[in-house]
Amino acid sequence: MNNNKDDIDRIILNYLRKNPKAGDTLEGISKWWLNFEKIDVTVDEITGVLEKLIKEAKVKKLLSSGNKTIYTFVKED
């Protein structure tokens, strides 16, 4: 994994640990969670990291009533 993906992983998990009830779309994560940190990321990089976090059972994917995919935190033990 390259440094950019490591940074994305760290930022997403830190955000979710501080805001465990948070959830957002891919676009929202890019705009609000990652843009705030001033790192240059692509949608593909974010998607890849989110899929990895889902496989690691750290993030889950939900479908909103508006048929948008929402990513949320899986509570840590």
C-alpha positions, 0 to 999 in steps of 0.5 A: 500500500502506498503512503497516500492510501495509508494516509487515507486509511488513517484519516478515515479511521481517526475521523470515525473513532472521534465520530463513531455515529458518523456516516457519509457517501463516498463524495461526502468522505472525499469532500468533508473528511479528507479534503479537510486534511489537505491531501490529494486523493482520487475517488479510486484511492478512497474506494480502494481504502474503504473496500479494504476497511470493509474486509477488515470489518472496520467500516460497513456499507449501508444503502440509504433510503435514497439509494445512496451508499453510506459508509459507517464505523463498525464499533471496535471492541 
